[in-house]
């Protein structure tokens, strides 16, 4: 039998190269795992978001901000 002769002989090698590149990509890609590499929001960040959304008034924002900065 002549496995690598003919028109499709090199295709087998190309598929192996593609497979190896795919596996390297899978294992080298940084996946987002909950709790890792994520910036945790500080209480002040959360306060700023609540104020920006209009959930709290300016007075409440200032009071809570003073409390957090103590």
PDB file of N, CA, C, O and CB in Angstrom:
ATOM      1  N   UNK A   1       0.839  -1.184   0.000  1.00  0.00           N
ATOM      2  CA  UNK A   1       0.000   0.000   0.000  1.00  0.00           C
ATOM      3  C   UNK A   1       0.878   1.239   0.000  1.00  0.00           C
ATOM      4  O   UNK A   1       1.943   1.269   0.617  1.00  0.00           O
ATOM      5  CB  UNK A   1      -0.951   0.003   1.211  1.00  0.00           C
ATOM      6  N   UNK A   2       0.423   2.225  -0.682  1.00  0.00           N
ATOM      7  CA  UNK A   2       1.182   3.463  -0.816  1.00  0.00           C
ATOM      8  C   UNK A   2       0.386   4.595  -0.161  1.00  0.00           C
ATOM      9  O   UNK A   2      -0.373   5.299  -0.828  1.00  0.00           O
ATOM     10  CB  UNK A   2       1.482   3.781  -2.321  1.00  0.00           C
ATOM     11  N   UNK A   3       0.567   4.759   1.142  1.00  0.00           N
ATOM     12  CA  UNK A   3      -0.250   5.699   1.906  1.00  0.00           C
ATOM     13  C   UNK A   3       0.021   7.161   1.569  1.00  0.00           C
ATOM     14  O   UNK A   3      -0.919   7.954   1.517  1.00  0.00           O
ATOM     15  CB  UNK A   3      -0.024   5.482   3.366  1.00  0.00           C
ATOM     16  N   UNK A   4       1.272   7.539   1.341  1.00  0.00           N
ATOM     17  CA  UNK A   4       1.588   8.950   1.156  1.00  0.00           C
ATOM     18  C   UNK A   4       1.864   9.323  -0.294  1.00  0.00           C
ATOM     19  O   UNK A   4       2.389  10.404  -0.559  1.00  0.00           O
ATOM     20  CB  UNK A   4       2.769   9.313   1.994  1.00  0.00           C
ATOM     21  N   UNK A   5       1.532   8.476  -1.209  1.00  0.00           N
ATOM     22  CA  UNK A   5       1.723   8.795  -2.614  1.00  0.00           C
ATOM     23  C   UNK A   5       0.408   9.311  -3.185  1.00  0.00           C
ATOM     24  O   UNK A   5      -0.669   9.016  -2.665  1.00  0.00           O
ATOM     25  CB  UNK A   5       2.228   7.557  -3.404  1.00  0.00           C
ATOM     26  N   UNK A   6       0.506  10.044  -4.207  1.00  0.00           N
ATOM     27  CA  UNK A   6      -0.701  10.525  -4.859  1.00  0.00           C
ATOM     28  C   UNK A   6      -1.070  11.926  -4.424  1.00  0.00           C
ATOM     29  O   UNK A   6      -0.286  12.635  -3.793  1.00  0.00           O
ATOM     30  CB  UNK A   6      -1.840   9.596  -4.583  1.00  0.00           C
ATOM     31  N   UNK A   7      -2.273  12.301  -4.776  1.00  0.00           N
ATOM     32  CA  UNK A   7      -2.746  13.667  -4.589  1.00  0.00           C
ATOM     33  C   UNK A   7      -2.947  14.041  -3.123  1.00  0.00           C
ATOM     34  O   UNK A   7      -2.654  15.175  -2.746  1.00  0.00           O
ATOM     35  CB  UNK A   7      -4.033  13.860  -5.333  1.00  0.00           C
ATOM     36  N   UNK A   8      -3.431  13.133  -2.291  1.00  0.00           N
ATOM     37  CA  UNK A   8      -3.785  13.457  -0.911  1.00  0.00           C
ATOM     38  C   UNK A   8      -2.706  13.086   0.095  1.00  0.00           C
ATOM     39  O   UNK A   8      -2.978  13.108   1.295  1.00  0.00           O
ATOM     40  CB  UNK A   8      -5.057  12.768  -0.545  1.00  0.00           C
ATOM     41  N   UNK A   9      -1.521  12.753  -0.326  1.00  0.00           N
ATOM     42  CA  UNK A   9      -0.460  12.324   0.577  1.00  0.00           C
ATOM     43  C   UNK A   9      -0.089  13.360   1.622  1.00  0.00           C
ATOM     44  O   UNK A   9       0.104  13.016   2.788  1.00  0.00           O
ATOM     45  CB  UNK A   9       0.750  11.970  -0.208  1.00  0.00           C
ATOM     46  N   UNK A  10       0.013  14.605   1.233  1.00  0.00           N
ATOM     47  CA  UNK A  10       0.397  15.654   2.172  1.00  0.00           C
ATOM     48  C   UNK A  10      -0.734  16.155   3.044  1.00  0.00           C
ATOM     49  O   UNK A  10      -0.481  16.816   4.051  1.00  0.00           O
ATOM     50  CB  UNK A  10       0.967  16.793   1.430  1.00  0.00           C
ATOM     51  N   UNK A  11      -1.961  15.865   2.693  1.00  0.00           N
ATOM     52  CA  UNK A  11      -3.112  16.343   3.464  1.00  0.00           C
ATOM     53  C   UNK A  11      -3.108  15.777   4.877  1.00  0.00           C
ATOM     54  O   UNK A  11      -3.540  16.443   5.817  1.00  0.00           O
ATOM     55  CB  UNK A  11      -4.417  15.972   2.760  1.00  0.00           C
ATOM     56  N   UNK A  12      -2.627  14.566   5.027  1.00  0.00           N
ATOM     57  CA  UNK A  12      -2.578  13.950   6.349  1.00  0.00           C
ATOM     58  C   UNK A  12      -1.692  14.786   7.282  1.00  0.00           C
ATOM     59  O   UNK A  12      -2.052  15.016   8.437  1.00  0.00           O
ATOM     60  CB  UNK A  12      -2.050  12.492   6.253  1.00  0.00           C
ATOM     61  N   UNK A  13      -0.568  15.228   6.798  1.00  0.00           N
ATOM     62  CA  UNK A  13       0.350  16.031   7.602  1.00  0.00           C
ATOM     63  C   UNK A  13      -0.264  17.391   7.915  1.00  0.00           C
ATOM     64  O   UNK A  13      -0.117  17.895   9.029  1.00  0.00           O
ATOM     65  CB  UNK A  13       1.695  16.208   6.875  1.00  0.00           C
ATOM     66  N   UNK A  14      -0.939  17.977   6.961  1.00  0.00           N
ATOM     67  CA  UNK A  14      -1.569  19.282   7.184  1.00  0.00           C
ATOM     68  C   UNK A  14      -2.616  19.195   8.288  1.00  0.00           C
ATOM     69  O   UNK A  14      -2.694  20.085   9.135  1.00  0.00           O
ATOM     70  CB  UNK A  14      -2.212  19.801   5.886  1.00  0.00           C
ATOM     71  N   UNK A  15      -3.419  18.138   8.290  1.00  0.00           N
ATOM     72  CA  UNK A  15      -4.429  17.981   9.340  1.00  0.00           C
ATOM     73  C   UNK A  15      -3.783  17.815  10.706  1.00  0.00           C
ATOM     74  O   UNK A  15      -4.315  18.320  11.694  1.00  0.00           O
ATOM     75  CB  UNK A  15      -5.329  16.783   9.041  1.00  0.00           C
ATOM     76  N   UNK A  16      -2.651  17.123  10.793  1.00  0.00           N
ATOM     77  CA  UNK A  16      -1.945  16.983  12.068  1.00  0.00           C
ATOM     78  C   UNK A  16      -1.407  18.334  12.534  1.00  0.00           C
ATOM     79  O   UNK A  16      -1.472  18.649  13.722  1.00  0.00           O
ATOM     80  CB  UNK A  16      -0.793  15.964  11.941  1.00  0.00           C
ATOM     81  N   UNK A  17      -0.882  19.124  11.619  1.00  0.00           N
ATOM     82  CA  UNK A  17      -0.376  20.451  11.980  1.00  0.00           C
ATOM     83  C   UNK A  17      -1.519  21.326  12.486  1.00  0.00           C
ATOM     84  O   UNK A  17      -1.375  22.014  13.497  1.00  0.00           O
ATOM     85  CB  UNK A  17       0.322  21.122  10.768  1.00  0.00           C
ATOM     86  N   UNK A  18      -2.641  21.301  11.796  1.00  0.00           N
ATOM     87  CA  UNK A  18      -3.813  22.069  12.242  1.00  0.00           C
ATOM     88  C   UNK A  18      -4.267  21.602  13.614  1.00  0.00           C
ATOM     89  O   UNK A  18      -4.603  22.428  14.463  1.00  0.00           O
ATOM     90  CB  UNK A  18      -4.969  21.939  11.230  1.00  0.00           C
ATOM     91  N   UNK A  19      -4.285  20.318  13.846  1.00  0.00           N
ATOM     92  CA  UNK A  19      -4.699  19.755  15.133  1.00  0.00           C
ATOM     93  C   UNK A  19      -3.763  20.213  16.255  1.00  0.00           C
ATOM     94  O   UNK A  19      -4.225  20.596  17.330  1.00  0.00           O
ATOM     95  CB  UNK A  19      -4.727  18.214  15.061  1.00  0.00           C
ATOM     96  N   UNK A  20      -2.470  20.177  16.011  1.00  0.00           N
ATOM     97  CA  UNK A  20      -1.498  20.598  17.027  1.00  0.00           C
ATOM     98  C   UNK A  20      -1.650  22.088  17.326  1.00  0.00           C
ATOM     99  O   UNK A  20      -1.620  22.487  18.491  1.00  0.00           O
ATOM    100  CB  UNK A  20      -0.055  20.291  16.560  1.00  0.00           C
ATOM    101  N   UNK A  21      -1.812  22.908  16.303  1.00  0.00           N
ATOM    102  CA  UNK A  21      -2.011  24.346  16.512  1.00  0.00           C
ATOM    103  C   UNK A  21      -3.285  24.598  17.310  1.00  0.00           C
ATOM    104  O   UNK A  21      -3.299  25.451  18.197  1.00  0.00           O
ATOM    105  CB  UNK A  21      -2.072  25.088  15.161  1.00  0.00           C
ATOM    106  N   UNK A  22      -4.337  23.880  17.010  1.00  0.00           N
ATOM    107  CA  UNK A  22      -5.599  24.014  17.745  1.00  0.00           C
ATOM    108  C   UNK A  22      -5.417  23.658  19.219  1.00  0.00           C
ATOM    109  O   UNK A  22      -5.919  24.364  20.093  1.00  0.00           O
ATOM    110  CB  UNK A  22      -6.682  23.120  17.119  1.00  0.00           C
ATOM    111  N   UNK A  23      -4.711  22.581  19.495  1.00  0.00           N
ATOM    112  CA  UNK A  23      -4.505  22.157  20.884  1.00  0.00           C
ATOM    113  C   UNK A  23      -3.646  23.173  21.640  1.00  0.00           C
ATOM    114  O   UNK A  23      -3.903  23.452  22.811  1.00  0.00           O
ATOM    115  CB  UNK A  23      -3.843  20.761  20.930  1.00  0.00           C
ATOM    116  N   UNK A  24      -2.641  23.720  20.985  1.00  0.00           N
ATOM    117  CA  UNK A  24      -1.821  24.750  21.627  1.00  0.00           C
ATOM    118  C   UNK A  24      -2.676  25.971  21.935  1.00  0.00           C
ATOM    119  O   UNK A  24      -2.559  26.564  23.008  1.00  0.00           O
ATOM    120  CB  UNK A  24      -0.621  25.142  20.728  1.00  0.00           C
ATOM    121  N   UNK A  25      -3.532  26.345  20.997  1.00  0.00           N
ATOM    122  CA  UNK A  25      -4.409  27.492  21.215  1.00  0.00           C
ATOM    123  C   UNK A  25      -5.353  27.249  22.395  1.00  0.00           C
ATOM    124  O   UNK A  25      -5.562  28.138  23.221  1.00  0.00           O
ATOM    125  CB  UNK A  25      -5.217  27.791  19.944  1.00  0.00           C
ATOM    126  N   UNK A  26      -5.921  26.047  22.471  1.00  0.00           N
ATOM    127  CA  UNK A  26      -6.848  25.713  23.564  1.00  0.00           C
ATOM    128  C   UNK A  26      -6.157  25.831  24.919  1.00  0.00           C
ATOM    129  O   UNK A  26      -6.711  26.415  25.850  1.00  0.00           O
ATOM    130  CB  UNK A  26      -7.411  24.287  23.381  1.00  0.00           C
ATOM    131  N   UNK A  27      -4.962  25.285  25.033  1.00  0.00           N
ATOM    132  CA  UNK A  27      -4.279  25.279  26.324  1.00  0.00           C
ATOM    133  C   UNK A  27      -3.568  26.591  26.631  1.00  0.00           C
ATOM    134  O   UNK A  27      -3.267  26.859  27.794  1.00  0.00           O
ATOM    135  CB  UNK A  27      -3.287  24.152  26.367  1.00  0.00           C
ATOM    136  N   UNK A  28      -3.294  27.405  25.639  1.00  0.00           N
ATOM    137  CA  UNK A  28      -2.589  28.663  25.868  1.00  0.00           C
ATOM    138  C   UNK A  28      -3.535  29.841  26.075  1.00  0.00           C
ATOM    139  O   UNK A  28      -3.105  30.895  26.544  1.00  0.00           O
ATOM    140  CB  UNK A  28      -1.671  28.952  24.707  1.00  0.00           C
ATOM    141  N   UNK A  29      -4.803  29.688  25.739  1.00  0.00           N
ATOM    142  CA  UNK A  29      -5.767  30.772  25.879  1.00  0.00           C
ATOM    143  C   UNK A  29      -6.125  30.957  27.349  1.00  0.00           C
ATOM    144  O   UNK A  29      -6.524  30.003  28.015  1.00  0.00           O
ATOM    145  CB  UNK A  29      -7.035  30.491  25.040  1.00  0.00           C
ATOM    146  N   UNK A  30      -5.985  32.180  27.858  1.00  0.00           N
ATOM    147  CA  UNK A  30      -6.374  32.410  29.254  1.00  0.00           C
ATOM    148  C   UNK A  30      -7.897  32.477  29.371  1.00  0.00           C
ATOM    149  O   UNK A  30      -8.523  33.411  28.870  1.00  0.00           O
ATOM    150  CB  UNK A  30      -5.733  33.718  29.795  1.00  0.00           C
ATOM    151  N   UNK A  31      -8.470  31.511  30.017  1.00  0.00           N
ATOM    152  CA  UNK A  31      -9.922  31.473  30.191  1.00  0.00           C
ATOM    153  C   UNK A  31     -10.277  32.241  31.448  1.00  0.00           C
ATOM    154  O   UNK A  31      -9.536  32.205  32.430  1.00  0.00           O
ATOM    155  CB  UNK A  31     -10.449  30.009  30.268  1.00  0.00           C
ATOM    156  N   UNK A  32     -11.385  32.926  31.426  1.00  0.00           N
ATOM    157  CA  UNK A  32     -11.835  33.661  32.603  1.00  0.00           C
ATOM    158  C   UNK A  32     -12.437  32.694  33.601  1.00  0.00           C
ATOM    159  O   UNK A  32     -13.504  32.121  33.379  1.00  0.00           O
ATOM    160  CB  UNK A  32     -12.856  34.752  32.220  1.00  0.00           C
ATOM    161  N   UNK A  33     -11.734  32.528  34.697  1.00  0.00           N
ATOM    162  CA  UNK A  33     -12.204  31.665  35.772  1.00  0.00           C
ATOM    163  C   UNK A  33     -12.709  32.594  36.870  1.00  0.00           C
ATOM    164  O   UNK A  33     -11.985  33.491  37.301  1.00  0.00           O
ATOM    165  CB  UNK A  33     -11.065  30.689  36.298  1.00  0.00           C
ATOM    166  N   UNK A  34     -13.936  32.390  37.325  1.00  0.00           N
ATOM    167  CA  UNK A  34     -14.469  33.279  38.354  1.00  0.00           C
ATOM    168  C   UNK A  34     -13.539  33.357  39.562  1.00  0.00           C
ATOM    169  O   UNK A  34     -13.083  32.336  40.078  1.00  0.00           O
ATOM    170  CB  UNK A  34     -15.853  32.810  38.792  1.00  0.00           C
ATOM    171  N   UNK A  35     -13.270  34.572  39.998  1.00  0.00           N
ATOM    172  CA  UNK A  35     -12.412  34.766  41.153  1.00  0.00           C
ATOM    173  C   UNK A  35     -10.943  34.925  40.822  1.00  0.00           C
ATOM    174  O   UNK A  35     -10.147  35.210  41.717  1.00  0.00           O
ATOM    175  CB  UNK A  35     -12.574  33.637  42.075  1.00  0.00           C
ATOM    176  N   UNK A  36     -10.564  34.754  39.593  1.00  0.00           N
ATOM    177  CA  UNK A  36      -9.163  34.898  39.211  1.00  0.00           C
ATOM    178  C   UNK A  36      -9.020  36.009  38.187  1.00  0.00           C
ATOM    179  O   UNK A  36      -9.850  36.161  37.290  1.00  0.00           O
ATOM    180  CB  UNK A  36      -8.606  33.574  38.653  1.00  0.00           C
ATOM    181  N   UNK A  37      -7.968  36.772  38.335  1.00  0.00           N
ATOM    182  CA  UNK A  37      -7.607  37.831  37.398  1.00  0.00           C
ATOM    183  C   UNK A  37      -8.721  38.843  37.172  1.00  0.00           C
ATOM    184  O   UNK A  37      -8.742  39.515  36.141  1.00  0.00           O
ATOM    185  CB  UNK A  37      -7.213  37.229  36.087  1.00  0.00           C
ATOM    186  N   UNK A  38      -9.613  38.958  38.086  1.00  0.00           N
ATOM    187  CA  UNK A  38     -10.655  39.965  37.936  1.00  0.00           C
ATOM    188  C   UNK A  38     -10.428  41.032  38.998  1.00  0.00           C
ATOM    189  O   UNK A  38     -10.145  40.725  40.156  1.00  0.00           O
ATOM    190  CB  UNK A  38     -12.087  39.335  38.058  1.00  0.00           C
ATOM    191  N   UNK A  39     -10.552  42.264  38.593  1.00  0.00           N
ATOM    192  CA  UNK A  39     -10.372  43.345  39.543  1.00  0.00           C
ATOM    193  C   UNK A  39     -11.604  43.399  40.433  1.00  0.00           C
ATOM    194  O   UNK A  39     -12.732  43.521  39.956  1.00  0.00           O
ATOM    195  CB  UNK A  39     -10.135  44.705  38.819  1.00  0.00           C
ATOM    196  N   UNK A  40     -11.367  43.307  41.709  1.00  0.00           N
ATOM    197  CA  UNK A  40     -12.485  43.398  42.639  1.00  0.00           C
ATOM    198  C   UNK A  40     -12.830  44.864  42.843  1.00  0.00           C
ATOM    199  O   UNK A  40     -11.954  45.717  42.989  1.00  0.00           O
ATOM    200  CB  UNK A  40     -12.151  42.712  43.993  1.00  0.00           C
ATOM    201  N   UNK A  41     -14.115  45.128  42.848  1.00  0.00           N
ATOM    202  CA  UNK A  41     -14.567  46.497  43.043  1.00  0.00           C
ATOM    203  C   UNK A  41     -14.479  46.854  44.521  1.00  0.00           C
ATOM    204  O   UNK A  41     -14.857  46.074  45.395  1.00  0.00           O
ATOM    205  CB  UNK A  41     -16.008  46.682  42.519  1.00  0.00           C
ATOM    206  N   UNK A  42     -13.982  48.027  44.765  1.00  0.00           N
ATOM    207  CA  UNK A  42     -13.913  48.514  46.137  1.00  0.00           C
ATOM    208  C   UNK A  42     -15.283  49.062  46.527  1.00  0.00           C
ATOM    209  O   UNK A  42     -16.110  49.347  45.660  1.00  0.00           O
ATOM    210  CB  UNK A  42     -12.806  49.605  46.294  1.00  0.00           C
ATOM    211  N   UNK A  43     -15.524  49.209  47.822  1.00  0.00           N
ATOM    212  CA  UNK A  43     -16.797  49.809  48.237  1.00  0.00           C
ATOM    213  C   UNK A  43     -17.000  51.208  47.654  1.00  0.00           C
ATOM    214  O   UNK A  43     -18.127  51.606  47.358  1.00  0.00           O
ATOM    215  CB  UNK A  43     -16.867  49.876  49.756  1.00  0.00           C
ATOM    216  N   UNK A  44     -15.900  51.951  47.491  1.00  0.00           N
ATOM    217  CA  UNK A  44     -16.016  53.286  46.907  1.00  0.00           C
ATOM    218  C   UNK A  44     -16.439  53.214  45.438  1.00  0.00           C
ATOM    219  O   UNK A  44     -17.210  54.052  44.970  1.00  0.00           O
ATOM    220  CB  UNK A  44     -14.686  54.038  47.035  1.00  0.00           C
ATOM    221  N   UNK A  45     -15.935  52.214  44.715  1.00  0.00           N
ATOM    222  CA  UNK A  45     -16.357  52.018  43.319  1.00  0.00           C
ATOM    223  C   UNK A  45     -17.855  51.725  43.243  1.00  0.00           C
ATOM    224  O   UNK A  45     -18.563  52.270  42.397  1.00  0.00           O
ATOM    225  CB  UNK A  45     -15.558  50.865  42.666  1.00  0.00           C
ATOM    226  N   UNK A  46     -18.320  50.869  44.128  1.00  0.00           N
ATOM    227  CA  UNK A  46     -19.747  50.534  44.151  1.00  0.00           C
ATOM    228  C   UNK A  46     -20.590  51.760  44.496  1.00  0.00           C
ATOM    229  O   UNK A  46     -21.664  51.971  43.933  1.00  0.00           O
ATOM    230  CB  UNK A  46     -20.018  49.405  45.161  1.00  0.00           C
ATOM    231  N   UNK A  47     -20.085  52.561  45.429  1.00  0.00           N
ATOM    232  CA  UNK A  47     -20.793  53.783  45.807  1.00  0.00           C
ATOM    233  C   UNK A  47     -20.906  54.735  44.620  1.00  0.00           C
ATOM    234  O   UNK A  47     -21.964  55.317  44.382  1.00  0.00           O
ATOM    235  CB  UNK A  47     -20.079  54.476  46.975  1.00  0.00           C
ATOM    236  N   UNK A  48     -19.813  54.889  43.879  1.00  0.00           N
ATOM    237  CA  UNK A  48     -19.831  55.765  42.703  1.00  0.00           C
ATOM    238  C   UNK A  48     -20.828  55.272  41.662  1.00  0.00           C
ATOM    239  O   UNK A  48     -21.514  56.076  41.030  1.00  0.00           O
ATOM    240  CB  UNK A  48     -18.433  55.856  42.084  1.00  0.00           C
ATOM    241  N   UNK A  49     -20.912  53.966  41.482  1.00  0.00           N
ATOM    242  CA  UNK A  49     -21.875  53.409  40.521  1.00  0.00           C
ATOM    243  C   UNK A  49     -23.309  53.676  40.961  1.00  0.00           C
ATOM    244  O   UNK A  49     -24.160  54.047  40.153  1.00  0.00           O
ATOM    245  CB  UNK A  49     -21.655  51.899  40.353  1.00  0.00           C
ATOM    246  N   UNK A  50     -23.563  53.483  42.249  1.00  0.00           N
ATOM    247  CA  UNK A  50     -24.920  53.728  42.752  1.00  0.00           C
ATOM    248  C   UNK A  50     -25.308  55.192  42.578  1.00  0.00           C
ATOM    249  O   UNK A  50     -26.445  55.499  42.222  1.00  0.00           O
ATOM    250  CB  UNK A  50     -25.026  53.327  44.233  1.00  0.00           C
ATOM    251  N   UNK A  51     -24.370  56.085  42.828  1.00  0.00           N
ATOM    252  CA  UNK A  51     -24.640  57.518  42.650  1.00  0.00           C
ATOM    253  C   UNK A  51     -24.866  57.846  41.176  1.00  0.00           C
ATOM    254  O   UNK A  51     -25.758  58.627  40.842  1.00  0.00           O
ATOM    255  CB  UNK A  51     -23.474  58.362  43.209  1.00  0.00           C
ATOM    256  N   UNK A  52     -24.074  57.261  40.309  1.00  0.00           N
ATOM    257  CA  UNK A  52     -24.212  57.509  38.871  1.00  0.00           C
ATOM    258  C   UNK A  52     -25.550  57.003  38.343  1.00  0.00           C
ATOM    259  O   UNK A  52     -26.123  57.598  37.430  1.00  0.00           O
ATOM    260  CB  UNK A  52     -23.067  56.846  38.106  1.00  0.00           C
ATOM    261  N   UNK A  53     -26.046  55.913  38.909  1.00  0.00           N
ATOM    262  CA  UNK A  53     -27.337  55.367  38.474  1.00  0.00           C
ATOM    263  C   UNK A  53     -28.514  56.143  39.054  1.00  0.00           C
ATOM    264  O   UNK A  53     -29.653  55.972  38.620  1.00  0.00           O
ATOM    265  CB  UNK A  53     -27.447  53.902  38.872  1.00  0.00           C
ATOM    266  N   UNK A  54     -28.236  56.994  40.032  1.00  0.00           N
ATOM    267  CA  UNK A  54     -29.309  57.762  40.655  1.00  0.00           C
ATOM    268  C   UNK A  54     -29.996  57.017  41.782  1.00  0.00           C
ATOM    269  O   UNK A  54     -31.088  57.401  42.200  1.00  0.00           O
ATOM    270  CB  UNK A  54     -30.322  58.144  39.627  1.00  0.00           C
ATOM    271  N   UNK A  55     -29.379  55.964  42.280  1.00  0.00           N
ATOM    272  CA  UNK A  55     -29.977  55.187  43.367  1.00  0.00           C
ATOM    273  C   UNK A  55     -29.883  55.914  44.704  1.00  0.00           C
ATOM    274  O   UNK A  55     -30.697  55.684  45.599  1.00  0.00           O
ATOM    275  CB  UNK A  55     -29.301  53.827  43.472  1.00  0.00           C
ATOM    276  N   UNK A  56     -28.886  56.793  44.841  1.00  0.00           N
ATOM    277  CA  UNK A  56     -28.724  57.546  46.082  1.00  0.00           C
ATOM    278  C   UNK A  56     -28.551  59.022  45.746  1.00  0.00           C
ATOM    279  O   UNK A  56     -28.127  59.384  44.648  1.00  0.00           O
ATOM    280  CB  UNK A  56     -27.510  57.018  46.905  1.00  0.00           C
ATOM    281  N   UNK A  57     -28.891  59.864  46.719  1.00  0.00           N
ATOM    282  CA  UNK A  57     -28.772  61.313  46.516  1.00  0.00           C
ATOM    283  C   UNK A  57     -27.330  61.755  46.764  1.00  0.00           C
ATOM    284  O   UNK A  57     -26.493  60.979  47.225  1.00  0.00           O
ATOM    285  CB  UNK A  57     -29.745  62.085  47.454  1.00  0.00           C
ATOM    286  N   UNK A  58     -27.066  63.026  46.445  1.00  0.00           N
ATOM    287  CA  UNK A  58     -25.722  63.567  46.646  1.00  0.00           C
ATOM    288  C   UNK A  58     -25.355  63.583  48.129  1.00  0.00           C
ATOM    289  O   UNK A  58     -24.211  63.314  48.494  1.00  0.00           O
ATOM    290  CB  UNK A  58     -25.622  64.984  46.060  1.00  0.00           C
ATOM    291  N   UNK A  59     -26.325  63.897  48.974  1.00  0.00           N
ATOM    292  CA  UNK A  59     -26.075  63.930  50.415  1.00  0.00           C
ATOM    293  C   UNK A  59     -25.727  62.530  50.931  1.00  0.00           C
ATOM    294  O   UNK A  59     -24.789  62.360  51.710  1.00  0.00           O
ATOM    295  CB  UNK A  59     -27.308  64.487  51.165  1.00  0.00           C
ATOM    296  N   UNK A  60     -26.491  61.536  50.487  1.00  0.00           N
ATOM    297  CA  UNK A  60     -26.199  60.154  50.893  1.00  0.00           C
ATOM    298  C   UNK A  60     -24.819  59.733  50.395  1.00  0.00           C
ATOM    299  O   UNK A  60     -24.063  59.069  51.104  1.00  0.00           O
ATOM    300  CB  UNK A  60     -27.281  59.186  50.354  1.00  0.00           C
ATOM    301  N   UNK A  61     -24.508  60.131  49.164  1.00  0.00           N
ATOM    302  CA  UNK A  61     -23.201  59.801  48.587  1.00  0.00           C
ATOM    303  C   UNK A  61     -22.076  60.382  49.437  1.00  0.00           C
ATOM    304  O   UNK A  61     -21.119  59.685  49.774  1.00  0.00           O
ATOM    305  CB  UNK A  61     -23.099  60.325  47.140  1.00  0.00           C
ATOM    306  N   UNK A  62     -22.197  61.661  49.780  1.00  0.00           N
ATOM    307  CA  UNK A  62     -21.151  62.321  50.566  1.00  0.00           C
ATOM    308  C   UNK A  62     -21.018  61.691  51.951  1.00  0.00           C
ATOM    309  O   UNK A  62     -19.903  61.488  52.431  1.00  0.00           O
ATOM    310  CB  UNK A  62     -21.450  63.818  50.699  1.00  0.00           C
ATOM    311  N   UNK A  63     -22.149  61.377  52.601  1.00  0.00           N
ATOM    312  CA  UNK A  63     -22.107  60.761  53.933  1.00  0.00           C
ATOM    313  C   UNK A  63     -21.430  59.394  53.894  1.00  0.00           C
ATOM    314  O   UNK A  63     -20.561  59.097  54.714  1.00  0.00           O
ATOM    315  CB  UNK A  63     -23.523  60.623  54.501  1.00  0.00           C
ATOM    316  N   UNK A  64     -21.830  58.583  52.950  1.00  0.00           N
ATOM    317  CA  UNK A  64     -21.257  57.235  52.854  1.00  0.00           C
ATOM    318  C   UNK A  64     -19.777  57.318  52.482  1.00  0.00           C
ATOM    319  O   UNK A  64     -18.962  56.546  52.986  1.00  0.00           O
ATOM    320  CB  UNK A  64     -22.029  56.383  51.810  1.00  0.00           C
ATOM    321  N   UNK A  65     -19.438  58.251  51.604  1.00  0.00           N
ATOM    322  CA  UNK A  65     -18.042  58.416  51.188  1.00  0.00           C
ATOM    323  C   UNK A  65     -17.168  58.795  52.388  1.00  0.00           C
ATOM    324  O   UNK A  65     -16.068  58.267  52.549  1.00  0.00           O
ATOM    325  CB  UNK A  65     -17.928  59.493  50.079  1.00  0.00           C
ATOM    326  N   UNK A  66     -17.658  59.707  53.224  1.00  0.00           N
ATOM    327  CA  UNK A  66     -16.908  60.090  54.428  1.00  0.00           C
ATOM    328  C   UNK A  66     -16.727  58.894  55.352  1.00  0.00           C
ATOM    329  O   UNK A  66     -15.655  58.697  55.924  1.00  0.00           O
ATOM    330  CB  UNK A  66     -17.625  61.231  55.176  1.00  0.00           C
ATOM    331  N   UNK A  67     -17.775  58.104  55.494  1.00  0.00           N
ATOM    332  CA  UNK A  67     -17.700  56.923  56.354  1.00  0.00           C
ATOM    333  C   UNK A  67     -16.678  55.922  55.820  1.00  0.00           C
ATOM    334  O   UNK A  67     -15.908  55.350  56.591  1.00  0.00           O
ATOM    335  CB  UNK A  67     -19.079  56.259  56.471  1.00  0.00           C
ATOM    336  N   UNK A  68     -16.670  55.712  54.526  1.00  0.00           N
ATOM    337  CA  UNK A  68     -15.743  54.744  53.931  1.00  0.00           C
ATOM    338  C   UNK A  68     -14.290  55.202  54.006  1.00  0.00           C
ATOM    339  O   UNK A  68     -13.384  54.375  54.106  1.00  0.00           O
ATOM    340  CB  UNK A  68     -16.118  54.491  52.486  1.00  0.00           C
ATOM    341  N   UNK A  69     -14.063  56.502  53.958  1.00  0.00           N
ATOM    342  CA  UNK A  69     -12.696  57.011  53.951  1.00  0.00           C
ATOM    343  C   UNK A  69     -12.096  57.144  55.342  1.00  0.00           C
ATOM    344  O   UNK A  69     -10.936  57.538  55.466  1.00  0.00           O
ATOM    345  CB  UNK A  69     -12.657  58.340  53.267  1.00  0.00           C
ATOM    346  N   UNK A  70     -12.834  56.833  56.375  1.00  0.00           N
ATOM    347  CA  UNK A  70     -12.307  56.905  57.748  1.00  0.00           C
ATOM    348  C   UNK A  70     -11.304  55.822  58.005  1.00  0.00           C
ATOM    349  O   UNK A  70     -10.760  55.732  59.105  1.00  0.00           O
ATOM    350  CB  UNK A  70     -13.428  56.807  58.764  1.00  0.00           C
TER     351      UNK A  70
END
